[in-house]
Amino acid sequence: MSGKALFVHHDKVMSYRFHDNHPFHPIRLQLTLDLLKEIGALDVTQQIESRPATEEDLLRIHHPAYIDAVKGLSQSPPSPLWLDRAEQYGLMDDDTPFFPDMHEATSYVAGGSITAIDAVLSGRCTHALHLAGGLHHALTAKAAGFCVYNDVSIAIAYARHHYGARVLYVDTDVHHGDGVQWSFYSDPDVCTYSIHETGKYLFPGTGFLQERGEHQGYGACMNIPMQPYTEDASWMECFEQSVTRLVKYFKPDIIISQHGCDAHVLDPMSHIQCSMQIYNEMPAILHQLAHTYCDGRWVAVGGGGYDLWRVVPRAWSLLWLEMSQHPLKAGLVKDIHSKVPTAWIEKWQSQTSVHLPSEWLDDLSHWEGVPRRTEITTKNRENLAVALQDYP
């Protein structure tokens, strides 16, 4: 699989920061950038700087009154008028509290995902990665789940408006991609797919099998809810079979994928028991599908991931290694004990109390098996069969 890959970034996205103790912290992006540079996988010729989203871009998804509220609450300090309305727009709770210059920071996040779309659909590159993106929970008129503007929905709407592209959105975050799903729930030219821990037990409490789209968009929505304590083999079985069937059925012009890496066993915000292996395998499957069905056109964004030190930098680096076809990625197949650079570990170890991993993939030989593995796998297969029943 050949194709040029570009890495989209702007330093302004590092200002998307609620407060020092918030789990959605930009240090995870800094750690990833530093790791990629340490292994020589991010050359200056592969990077492009993003622009901020315009008002026109934002209005394709978000209500004008909501954008006004985000702007008003970005002032330091906000006026009493906007403080009174903060709760109404989801910007007063512990998950997504307003912060200074919030509008500018989030506009750069949204603009980065648009920049990635432009780079691929204009033919400048085949693949593009924007790790600061993936704010998939924001709704049209309300912030939610650490997400202010829904950059993914904004980027998809941009692709539809400017290029007329038929879009397949693939969400691998452990939390259901609800905001993107609802943005295009009746649109037959945008297919949304999400594999996640079942909403019975996890935020946002959606993403069930019966959510399949509505009106003309019925069938252009697939959800694969996974049982708590699902492990690698069952997760990958369900992912590969479902996403392969869906892309063959939908025949998109471009794949846009969200790569939250919070289905890992170390993540504190879910109950899934997967290892780094799924973050090695899922991008490879998407890469192959993009070349098979979309002439390689593939845009990827980041997302969740709350083990900031041990999981996110490795998972997101593996994604870029796959997109850019870096030799280290091929080496991981031959040697699962490939080492993370010592220099990177030494640079960051003093800043965290957790022990930074020395290997790219997890050593599973010391992991205890889940007692209900058979029952969990069986239930996941039953859900998979239901999800696929209408897709030949």
Stockholm file with secondary structure:
# STOCKHOLM 1.0

chainA/1-392         MSGKALFVHHDKVMSYRFHDNHPFHPIRLQLTLDLLKEIGALDVTQQIESRPATEEDLLRIHHPAYIDAVKGLSQSPPSPLWLDRAEQYGLMDDDTPFFPDMHEATSYVAGGSITAIDAVLSGRCTHALHLAGGLHHALTAKAAGFCVYNDVSIAIAYARHHYGARVLYVDTDVHHGDGVQWSFYSDPDVCTYSIHETGKYLFPGTGFLQERGEHQGYGACMNIPMQPYTEDASWMECFEQSVTRLVKYFKPDIIISQHGCDAHVLDPMSHIQCSMQIYNEMPAILHQLAHTYCDGRWVAVGGGGYDLWRVVPRAWSLLWLEMSQHPLKAGLVKDIHSKVPTAWIEKWQSQTSVHLPSEWLDDLSHWEGVPRRTEITTKNRENLAVALQDYP
#=GR chainA/1-392 SS CCCCEEEEECGGGGGCCCCTTCSSCTHHHHHHHHHHHHTTCCCGGGEEECCCCCHHHHHTTSCHHHHHHHHHHTSSSCCHHHHHHTTTTTCSSSSSCCCTTHHHHHHHHHHHHHHHHHHHHTTSCSEEEETTCCCTTCBTTBCBTTBSSCHHHHHHHHHHHHHCCCEEEEECSSSCCHHHHHHTTTCTTEEEEEEEECTTTSTTCCCCTTCCCCGGGTTSEEEEEECTTCCHHHHHHHHHHHHHHHHHHHCCSEEEEECCCCCBTTCTTCCCCBCTHHHHHHHHHHHHHHHHHSTTCEEEECCCCCCTTTTHHHHHHHHHHHHTTCHHHHHHHHCTTCBCCHHHHHHHGGGCSSCCCSBSSCCGGGCCCCTTHHHHHHHHHHHHHHHHTTCC
#=GC SS_cons         CCCCEEEEECGGGGGCCCCTTCSSCTHHHHHHHHHHHHTTCCCGGGEEECCCCCHHHHHTTSCHHHHHHHHHHTSSSCCHHHHHHTTTTTCSSSSSCCCTTHHHHHHHHHHHHHHHHHHHHTTSCSEEEETTCCCTTCBTTBCBTTBSSCHHHHHHHHHHHHHCCCEEEEECSSSCCHHHHHHTTTCTTEEEEEEEECTTTSTTCCCCTTCCCCGGGTTSEEEEEECTTCCHHHHHHHHHHHHHHHHHHHCCSEEEEECCCCCBTTCTTCCCCBCTHHHHHHHHHHHHHHHHHSTTCEEEECCCCCCTTTTHHHHHHHHHHHHTTCHHHHHHHHCTTCBCCHHHHHHHGGGCSSCCCSBSSCCGGGCCCCTTHHHHHHHHHHHHHHHHTTCC
//
